[in-house]
C-alpha cells in the first residue's frame, strides 16, 4: 500500500473517532506535516447546528412560541 494511502486511511480512522465526540458548534483540526515539519494540509471537522445556521430557533414544549 502506498504511504500516502496509508496516511489517508489513518487520518480517516482518527476522524471517525473524533466525530463521535463532537458537540454542536464545535471544531476539530489536524495539521498534517511532512518529514521536515512543513504543513502539507489541514483536516477540519465542523459540527454546526443546521437550525442555528439557517436562523431557526428551537422551541421546547415548555416555552411557547411567540410570533
PyMOL Python script that loads the backbone (N, CA, C, O; Angstrom):
from pymol import cmd

cmd.read_pdbstr("""\
ATOM      1  N   UNK A   1       0.855  -1.185   0.000  1.00  0.00           N
ATOM      2  CA  UNK A   1       0.000   0.000   0.000  1.00  0.00           C
ATOM      3  C   UNK A   1       0.892   1.235   0.000  1.00  0.00           C
ATOM      4  O   UNK A   1       1.821   1.325   0.802  1.00  0.00           O
ATOM      5  N   UNK A   2       0.620   2.189  -0.891  1.00  0.00           N
ATOM      6  CA  UNK A   2       1.412   3.431  -0.926  1.00  0.00           C
ATOM      7  C   UNK A   2       1.296   4.184   0.393  1.00  0.00           C
ATOM      8  O   UNK A   2       0.257   4.155   1.052  1.00  0.00           O
ATOM      9  N   UNK A   3       2.380   4.859   0.766  1.00  0.00           N
ATOM     10  CA  UNK A   3       2.438   5.584   2.039  1.00  0.00           C
ATOM     11  C   UNK A   3       1.341   6.633   2.143  1.00  0.00           C
ATOM     12  O   UNK A   3       0.734   6.782   3.203  1.00  0.00           O
ATOM     13  N   UNK A   4       1.073   7.368   1.055  1.00  0.00           N
ATOM     14  CA  UNK A   4       0.026   8.389   1.086  1.00  0.00           C
ATOM     15  C   UNK A   4      -1.339   7.806   1.394  1.00  0.00           C
ATOM     16  O   UNK A   4      -2.133   8.394   2.128  1.00  0.00           O
ATOM     17  N   UNK A   5      -1.597   6.643   0.822  1.00  0.00           N
ATOM     18  CA  UNK A   5      -2.887   5.991   1.071  1.00  0.00           C
ATOM     19  C   UNK A   5      -2.987   5.506   2.515  1.00  0.00           C
ATOM     20  O   UNK A   5      -4.053   5.575   3.127  1.00  0.00           O
ATOM     21  N   UNK A   6      -1.883   5.021   3.049  1.00  0.00           N
ATOM     22  CA  UNK A   6      -1.847   4.578   4.442  1.00  0.00           C
ATOM     23  C   UNK A   6      -2.115   5.758   5.377  1.00  0.00           C
ATOM     24  O   UNK A   6      -2.889   5.645   6.328  1.00  0.00           O
ATOM     25  N   UNK A   7      -1.461   6.895   5.095  1.00  0.00           N
ATOM     26  CA  UNK A   7      -1.680   8.087   5.926  1.00  0.00           C
ATOM     27  C   UNK A   7      -3.127   8.550   5.851  1.00  0.00           C
ATOM     28  O   UNK A   7      -3.722   8.920   6.863  1.00  0.00           O
ATOM     29  N   UNK A   8      -3.686   8.529   4.651  1.00  0.00           N
ATOM     30  CA  UNK A   8      -5.090   8.950   4.495  1.00  0.00           C
ATOM     31  C   UNK A   8      -6.018   8.032   5.274  1.00  0.00           C
ATOM     32  O   UNK A   8      -6.970   8.496   5.902  1.00  0.00           O
ATOM     33  N   UNK A   9      -5.749   6.747   5.236  1.00  0.00           N
ATOM     34  CA  UNK A   9      -6.571   5.785   5.975  1.00  0.00           C
ATOM     35  C   UNK A   9      -6.476   6.000   7.477  1.00  0.00           C
ATOM     36  O   UNK A   9      -7.479   5.921   8.186  1.00  0.00           O
ATOM     37  N   UNK A  10      -5.269   6.271   7.962  1.00  0.00           N
ATOM     38  CA  UNK A  10      -5.085   6.539   9.385  1.00  0.00           C
ATOM     39  C   UNK A  10      -5.835   7.799   9.783  1.00  0.00           C
ATOM     40  O   UNK A  10      -6.459   7.850  10.843  1.00  0.00           O
ATOM     41  N   UNK A  11      -5.773   8.805   8.940  1.00  0.00           N
ATOM     42  CA  UNK A  11      -6.451  10.069   9.192  1.00  0.00           C
ATOM     43  C   UNK A  11      -7.964   9.851   9.232  1.00  0.00           C
ATOM     44  O   UNK A  11      -8.654  10.403  10.090  1.00  0.00           O
ATOM     45  N   UNK A  12      -8.471   9.047   8.304  1.00  0.00           N
ATOM     46  CA  UNK A  12      -9.907   8.769   8.261  1.00  0.00           C
ATOM     47  C   UNK A  12     -10.361   8.035   9.518  1.00  0.00           C
ATOM     48  O   UNK A  12     -11.426   8.332  10.058  1.00  0.00           O
ATOM     49  N   UNK A  13      -9.565   7.081   9.983  1.00  0.00           N
ATOM     50  CA  UNK A  13      -9.908   6.357  11.206  1.00  0.00           C
ATOM     51  C   UNK A  13      -9.918   7.286  12.411  1.00  0.00           C
ATOM     52  O   UNK A  13     -10.801   7.200  13.265  1.00  0.00           O
ATOM     53  N   UNK A  14      -8.940   8.168  12.473  1.00  0.00           N
ATOM     54  CA  UNK A  14      -8.870   9.140  13.561  1.00  0.00           C
ATOM     55  C   UNK A  14     -10.076  10.078  13.517  1.00  0.00           C
ATOM     56  O   UNK A  14     -10.690  10.349  14.549  1.00  0.00           O
ATOM     57  N   UNK A  15     -10.414  10.569  12.334  1.00  0.00           N
ATOM     58  CA  UNK A  15     -11.543  11.483  12.179  1.00  0.00           C
ATOM     59  C   UNK A  15     -12.844  10.816  12.601  1.00  0.00           C
ATOM     60  O   UNK A  15     -13.698  11.454  13.217  1.00  0.00           O
ATOM     61  N   UNK A  16     -12.998   9.559  12.278  1.00  0.00           N
ATOM     62  CA  UNK A  16     -14.210   8.816  12.664  1.00  0.00           C
ATOM     63  C   UNK A  16     -14.376   8.832  14.179  1.00  0.00           C
ATOM     64  O   UNK A  16     -15.481   9.035  14.682  1.00  0.00           O
ATOM     65  N   UNK A  17     -13.289   8.619  14.902  1.00  0.00           N
ATOM     66  CA  UNK A  17     -13.352   8.635  16.363  1.00  0.00           C
ATOM     67  C   UNK A  17     -13.613  10.035  16.900  1.00  0.00           C
ATOM     68  O   UNK A  17     -14.345  10.192  17.876  1.00  0.00           O
ATOM     69  N   UNK A  18     -13.028  11.053  16.282  1.00  0.00           N
ATOM     70  CA  UNK A  18     -13.214  12.432  16.729  1.00  0.00           C
ATOM     71  C   UNK A  18     -14.656  12.883  16.520  1.00  0.00           C
ATOM     72  O   UNK A  18     -15.241  13.523  17.394  1.00  0.00           O
ATOM     73  N   UNK A  19     -15.232  12.550  15.362  1.00  0.00           N
ATOM     74  CA  UNK A  19     -16.601  12.964  15.044  1.00  0.00           C
ATOM     75  C   UNK A  19     -17.574  12.475  16.108  1.00  0.00           C
ATOM     76  O   UNK A  19     -18.522  13.179  16.456  1.00  0.00           O
ATOM     77  N   UNK A  20     -17.345  11.282  16.621  1.00  0.00           N
ATOM     78  CA  UNK A  20     -18.238  10.733  17.645  1.00  0.00           C
ATOM     79  C   UNK A  20     -18.263  11.604  18.903  1.00  0.00           C
ATOM     80  O   UNK A  20     -19.249  11.596  19.639  1.00  0.00           O
ATOM     81  N   UNK A  21     -17.187  12.356  19.156  1.00  0.00           N
ATOM     82  CA  UNK A  21     -17.125  13.181  20.355  1.00  0.00           C
ATOM     83  C   UNK A  21     -17.456  14.648  20.137  1.00  0.00           C
ATOM     84  O   UNK A  21     -17.466  15.417  21.098  1.00  0.00           O
ATOM     85  N   UNK A  22     -17.727  15.059  18.906  1.00  0.00           N
ATOM     86  CA  UNK A  22     -18.043  16.462  18.652  1.00  0.00           C
ATOM     87  C   UNK A  22     -19.410  16.824  19.205  1.00  0.00           C
ATOM     88  O   UNK A  22     -20.351  16.034  19.149  1.00  0.00           O
ATOM     89  N   UNK A  23     -19.500  18.018  19.734  1.00  0.00           N
ATOM     90  CA  UNK A  23     -20.784  18.550  20.182  1.00  0.00           C
ATOM     91  C   UNK A  23     -21.198  19.651  19.218  1.00  0.00           C
ATOM     92  O   UNK A  23     -20.415  20.048  18.354  1.00  0.00           O
ATOM     93  N   UNK A  24     -22.407  20.141  19.357  1.00  0.00           N
ATOM     94  CA  UNK A  24     -22.895  21.186  18.469  1.00  0.00           C
ATOM     95  C   UNK A  24     -22.004  22.412  18.471  1.00  0.00           C
ATOM     96  O   UNK A  24     -21.534  22.855  19.519  1.00  0.00           O
ATOM     97  N   UNK A  25     -21.778  22.952  17.287  1.00  0.00           N
ATOM     98  CA  UNK A  25     -20.990  24.169  17.092  1.00  0.00           C
ATOM     99  C   UNK A  25     -19.572  24.057  17.653  1.00  0.00           C
ATOM    100  O   UNK A  25     -19.077  24.973  18.309  1.00  0.00           O
ATOM    101  N   UNK A  26     -18.932  22.925  17.387  1.00  0.00           N
ATOM    102  CA  UNK A  26     -17.537  22.755  17.784  1.00  0.00           C
ATOM    103  C   UNK A  26     -16.694  22.427  16.551  1.00  0.00           C
ATOM    104  O   UNK A  26     -17.222  22.033  15.511  1.00  0.00           O
ATOM    105  N   UNK A  27     -15.395  22.594  16.680  1.00  0.00           N
ATOM    106  CA  UNK A  27     -14.485  22.364  15.572  1.00  0.00           C
ATOM    107  C   UNK A  27     -13.283  21.579  16.065  1.00  0.00           C
ATOM    108  O   UNK A  27     -12.830  21.756  17.196  1.00  0.00           O
ATOM    109  N   UNK A  28     -12.770  20.702  15.197  1.00  0.00           N
ATOM    110  CA  UNK A  28     -11.570  19.933  15.465  1.00  0.00           C
ATOM    111  C   UNK A  28     -10.662  20.066  14.263  1.00  0.00           C
ATOM    112  O   UNK A  28     -11.133  20.000  13.128  1.00  0.00           O
ATOM    113  N   UNK A  29      -9.361  20.252  14.486  1.00  0.00           N
ATOM    114  CA  UNK A  29      -8.406  20.406  13.382  1.00  0.00           C
ATOM    115  C   UNK A  29      -7.220  19.467  13.557  1.00  0.00           C
ATOM    116  O   UNK A  29      -6.801  19.152  14.670  1.00  0.00           O
ATOM    117  N   UNK A  30      -6.696  19.031  12.411  1.00  0.00           N
ATOM    118  CA  UNK A  30      -5.481  18.225  12.385  1.00  0.00           C
ATOM    119  C   UNK A  30      -4.596  18.773  11.281  1.00  0.00           C
ATOM    120  O   UNK A  30      -4.971  18.749  10.108  1.00  0.00           O
ATOM    121  N   UNK A  31      -3.424  19.266  11.651  1.00  0.00           N
ATOM    122  CA  UNK A  31      -2.453  19.728  10.664  1.00  0.00           C
ATOM    123  C   UNK A  31      -1.527  18.569  10.339  1.00  0.00           C
ATOM    124  O   UNK A  31      -0.909  17.992  11.234  1.00  0.00           O
ATOM    125  N   UNK A  32      -1.431  18.231   9.071  1.00  0.00           N
ATOM    126  CA  UNK A  32      -0.566  17.156   8.607  1.00  0.00           C
ATOM    127  C   UNK A  32       0.728  17.785   8.111  1.00  0.00           C
ATOM    128  O   UNK A  32       0.711  18.665   7.251  1.00  0.00           O
ATOM    129  N   UNK A  33       1.853  17.326   8.664  1.00  0.00           N
ATOM    130  CA  UNK A  33       3.157  17.888   8.354  1.00  0.00           C
ATOM    131  C   UNK A  33       4.004  16.877   7.587  1.00  0.00           C
ATOM    132  O   UNK A  33       3.818  15.668   7.728  1.00  0.00           O
ATOM    133  N   UNK A  34       4.931  17.373   6.780  1.00  0.00           N
ATOM    134  CA  UNK A  34       5.866  16.471   6.112  1.00  0.00           C
ATOM    135  C   UNK A  34       7.006  16.126   7.080  1.00  0.00           C
ATOM    136  O   UNK A  34       6.969  16.519   8.246  1.00  0.00           O
ATOM    137  N   UNK A  35       7.997  15.406   6.608  1.00  0.00           N
ATOM    138  CA  UNK A  35       9.106  14.965   7.466  1.00  0.00           C
ATOM    139  C   UNK A  35       9.947  16.113   8.001  1.00  0.00           C
ATOM    140  O   UNK A  35      10.705  15.928   8.953  1.00  0.00           O
ATOM    141  N   UNK A  36       9.829  17.288   7.411  1.00  0.00           N
ATOM    142  CA  UNK A  36      10.598  18.450   7.842  1.00  0.00           C
ATOM    143  C   UNK A  36       9.776  19.395   8.720  1.00  0.00           C
ATOM    144  O   UNK A  36      10.253  20.463   9.104  1.00  0.00           O
ATOM    145  N   UNK A  37       8.552  19.001   9.032  1.00  0.00           N
ATOM    146  CA  UNK A  37       7.688  19.828   9.861  1.00  0.00           C
ATOM    147  C   UNK A  37       6.927  20.888   9.101  1.00  0.00           C
ATOM    148  O   UNK A  37       6.281  21.744   9.704  1.00  0.00           O
ATOM    149  N   UNK A  38       6.997  20.841   7.771  1.00  0.00           N
ATOM    150  CA  UNK A  38       6.288  21.814   6.939  1.00  0.00           C
ATOM    151  C   UNK A  38       4.840  21.357   6.751  1.00  0.00           C
ATOM    152  O   UNK A  38       4.607  20.197   6.411  1.00  0.00           O
ATOM    153  N   UNK A  39       3.860  22.247   6.965  1.00  0.00           N
ATOM    154  CA  UNK A  39       2.454  21.861   6.791  1.00  0.00           C
ATOM    155  C   UNK A  39       2.173  21.423   5.356  1.00  0.00           C
ATOM    156  O   UNK A  39       2.565  22.089   4.398  1.00  0.00           O
ATOM    157  N   UNK A  40       1.492  20.299   5.229  1.00  0.00           N
ATOM    158  CA  UNK A  40       1.106  19.770   3.921  1.00  0.00           C
ATOM    159  C   UNK A  40      -0.363  20.077   3.665  1.00  0.00           C
ATOM    160  O   UNK A  40      -0.724  20.561   2.592  1.00  0.00           O
ATOM    161  N   UNK A  41      -1.205  19.795   4.648  1.00  0.00           N
ATOM    162  CA  UNK A  41      -2.611  20.148   4.562  1.00  0.00           C
ATOM    163  C   UNK A  41      -3.227  20.102   5.947  1.00  0.00           C
ATOM    164  O   UNK A  41      -2.627  19.580   6.887  1.00  0.00           O
ATOM    165  N   UNK A  42      -4.426  20.648   6.069  1.00  0.00           N
ATOM    166  CA  UNK A  42      -5.168  20.675   7.336  1.00  0.00           C
ATOM    167  C   UNK A  42      -6.503  19.998   7.125  1.00  0.00           C
ATOM    168  O   UNK A  42      -7.199  20.241   6.139  1.00  0.00           O
ATOM    169  N   UNK A  43      -6.845  19.141   8.074  1.00  0.00           N
ATOM    170  CA  UNK A  43      -8.158  18.495   8.081  1.00  0.00           C
ATOM    171  C   UNK A  43      -8.975  19.199   9.161  1.00  0.00           C
ATOM    172  O   UNK A  43      -8.543  19.300  10.309  1.00  0.00           O
ATOM    173  N   UNK A  44     -10.161  19.685   8.784  1.00  0.00           N
ATOM    174  CA  UNK A  44     -11.041  20.350   9.748  1.00  0.00           C
ATOM    175  C   UNK A  44     -12.383  19.660   9.759  1.00  0.00           C
ATOM    176  O   UNK A  44     -12.947  19.349   8.710  1.00  0.00           O
ATOM    177  N   UNK A  45     -12.886  19.426  10.948  1.00  0.00           N
ATOM    178  CA  UNK A  45     -14.234  18.895  11.124  1.00  0.00           C
ATOM    179  C   UNK A  45     -15.029  19.920  11.905  1.00  0.00           C
ATOM    180  O   UNK A  45     -14.607  20.364  12.973  1.00  0.00           O
ATOM    181  N   UNK A  46     -16.169  20.291  11.375  1.00  0.00           N
ATOM    182  CA  UNK A  46     -17.004  21.311  11.994  1.00  0.00           C
ATOM    183  C   UNK A  46     -18.370  20.722  12.267  1.00  0.00           C
ATOM    184  O   UNK A  46     -19.035  20.225  11.358  1.00  0.00           O
ATOM    185  N   UNK A  47     -18.788  20.779  13.523  1.00  0.00           N
ATOM    186  CA  UNK A  47     -20.128  20.349  13.900  1.00  0.00           C
ATOM    187  C   UNK A  47     -20.962  21.612  14.066  1.00  0.00           C
ATOM    188  O   UNK A  47     -20.790  22.354  15.033  1.00  0.00           O
ATOM    189  N   UNK A  48     -21.853  21.851  13.134  1.00  0.00           N
ATOM    190  CA  UNK A  48     -22.649  23.070  13.133  1.00  0.00           C
ATOM    191  C   UNK A  48     -24.125  22.699  13.159  1.00  0.00           C
ATOM    192  O   UNK A  48     -24.578  21.877  12.363  1.00  0.00           O
ATOM    193  N   UNK A  49     -24.866  23.302  14.066  1.00  0.00           N
ATOM    194  CA  UNK A  49     -26.300  23.078  14.133  1.00  0.00           C
ATOM    195  C   UNK A  49     -26.944  23.661  12.882  1.00  0.00           C
ATOM    196  O   UNK A  49     -26.788  24.849  12.601  1.00  0.00           O
ATOM    197  N   UNK A  50     -27.655  22.848  12.140  1.00  0.00           N
ATOM    198  CA  UNK A  50     -28.297  23.334  10.925  1.00  0.00           C
ATOM    199  C   UNK A  50     -29.423  24.305  11.243  1.00  0.00           C
ATOM    200  O   UNK A  50     -29.685  25.219  10.461  1.00  0.00           O
ATOM    201  N   UNK A  51     -30.088  24.126  12.369  1.00  0.00           N
ATOM    202  CA  UNK A  51     -31.148  25.056  12.753  1.00  0.00           C
ATOM    203  C   UNK A  51     -30.572  26.445  13.018  1.00  0.00           C
ATOM    204  O   UNK A  51     -31.135  27.445  12.572  1.00  0.00           O
ATOM    205  N   UNK A  52     -29.461  26.512  13.736  1.00  0.00           N
ATOM    206  CA  UNK A  52     -28.846  27.810  14.025  1.00  0.00           C
ATOM    207  C   UNK A  52     -28.272  28.429  12.768  1.00  0.00           C
ATOM    208  O   UNK A  52     -28.357  29.643  12.582  1.00  0.00           O
ATOM    209  N   UNK A  53     -27.690  27.617  11.905  1.00  0.00           N
ATOM    210  CA  UNK A  53     -27.095  28.133  10.673  1.00  0.00           C
ATOM    211  C   UNK A  53     -28.164  28.719   9.756  1.00  0.00           C
ATOM    212  O   UNK A  53     -27.900  29.678   9.030  1.00  0.00           O
ATOM    213  N   UNK A  54     -29.367  28.150   9.786  1.00  0.00           N
ATOM    214  CA  UNK A  54     -30.442  28.620   8.923  1.00  0.00           C
ATOM    215  C   UNK A  54     -31.255  29.738   9.583  1.00  0.00           C
ATOM    216  O   UNK A  54     -32.167  30.286   8.965  1.00  0.00           O
ATOM    217  N   UNK A  55     -30.930  30.079  10.831  1.00  0.00           N
ATOM    218  CA  UNK A  55     -31.636  31.153  11.516  1.00  0.00           C
ATOM    219  C   UNK A  55     -32.892  30.705  12.246  1.00  0.00           C
ATOM    220  O   UNK A  55     -33.674  31.546  12.689  1.00  0.00           O
ATOM    221  N   UNK A  56     -33.104  29.400  12.381  1.00  0.00           N
ATOM    222  CA  UNK A  56     -34.257  28.905  13.121  1.00  0.00           C
ATOM    223  C   UNK A  56     -33.934  28.917  14.598  1.00  0.00           C
ATOM    224  O   UNK A  56     -32.769  28.861  14.993  1.00  0.00           O
ATOM    225  N   UNK A  57     -34.954  28.989  15.397  1.00  0.00           N
ATOM    226  CA  UNK A  57     -34.714  28.840  16.819  1.00  0.00           C
ATOM    227  C   UNK A  57     -35.479  27.631  17.296  1.00  0.00           C
ATOM    228  O   UNK A  57     -36.549  27.310  16.780  1.00  0.00           O
ATOM    229  N   UNK A  58     -34.922  26.967  18.281  1.00  0.00           N
ATOM    230  CA  UNK A  58     -35.532  25.765  18.821  1.00  0.00           C
ATOM    231  C   UNK A  58     -36.574  26.165  19.856  1.00  0.00           C
ATOM    232  O   UNK A  58     -36.315  27.016  20.707  1.00  0.00           O
ATOM    233  N   UNK A  59     -37.741  25.556  19.784  1.00  0.00           N
ATOM    234  CA  UNK A  59     -38.819  25.836  20.721  1.00  0.00           C
ATOM    235  C   UNK A  59     -39.137  24.551  21.453  1.00  0.00           C
ATOM    236  O   UNK A  59     -39.430  23.530  20.831  1.00  0.00           O
ATOM    237  N   UNK A  60     -39.080  24.601  22.770  1.00  0.00           N
ATOM    238  CA  UNK A  60     -39.399  23.412  23.561  1.00  0.00           C
ATOM    239  C   UNK A  60     -40.862  23.423  23.929  1.00  0.00           C
ATOM    240  O   UNK A  60     -41.553  24.425  23.747  1.00  0.00           O
ATOM    241  N   UNK A  61     -41.338  22.296  24.453  1.00  0.00           N
ATOM    242  CA  UNK A  61     -42.748  22.192  24.852  1.00  0.00           C
ATOM    243  C   UNK A  61     -43.031  23.100  26.045  1.00  0.00           C
ATOM    244  O   UNK A  61     -44.177  23.494  26.261  1.00  0.00           O
ATOM    245  N   UNK A  62     -41.994  23.439  26.827  1.00  0.00           N
ATOM    246  CA  UNK A  62     -42.174  24.282  28.000  1.00  0.00           C
ATOM    247  C   UNK A  62     -42.189  25.765  27.658  1.00  0.00           C
ATOM    248  O   UNK A  62     -42.689  26.575  28.439  1.00  0.00           O
ATOM    249  N   UNK A  63     -41.650  26.126  26.509  1.00  0.00           N
ATOM    250  CA  UNK A  63     -41.577  27.529  26.114  1.00  0.00           C
ATOM    251  C   UNK A  63     -42.461  27.737  24.893  1.00  0.00           C
ATOM    252  O   UNK A  63     -42.115  27.299  23.796  1.00  0.00           O
ATOM    253  N   UNK A  64     -43.598  28.401  25.070  1.00  0.00           N
ATOM    254  CA  UNK A  64     -44.464  28.612  23.910  1.00  0.00           C
ATOM    255  C   UNK A  64     -43.806  29.514  22.884  1.00  0.00           C
ATOM    256  O   UNK A  64     -43.090  30.455  23.228  1.00  0.00           O
ATOM    257  N   UNK A  65     -44.056  29.216  21.630  1.00  0.00           N
ATOM    258  CA  UNK A  65     -43.505  30.041  20.542  1.00  0.00           C
ATOM    259  C   UNK A  65     -44.274  31.352  20.464  1.00  0.00           C
ATOM    260  O   UNK A  65     -45.499  31.369  20.583  1.00  0.00           O
ATOM    261  N   UNK A  66     -43.562  32.434  20.265  1.00  0.00           N
ATOM    262  CA  UNK A  66     -44.233  33.712  20.114  1.00  0.00           C
ATOM    263  C   UNK A  66     -43.931  34.244  18.718  1.00  0.00           C
ATOM    264  O   UNK A  66     -42.829  34.053  18.204  1.00  0.00           O
ATOM    265  N   UNK A  67     -44.901  34.906  18.107  1.00  0.00           N
ATOM    266  CA  UNK A  67     -44.746  35.384  16.750  1.00  0.00           C
ATOM    267  C   UNK A  67     -44.151  36.715  16.726  1.00  0.00           C
ATOM    268  O   UNK A  67     -43.945  37.279  15.651  1.00  0.00           O
TER     269      UNK A  67
END
""", "prot")
cmd.dss("prot")
cmd.show_as("cartoon", "prot")
cmd.util.cbc("prot")
cmd.orient("prot")
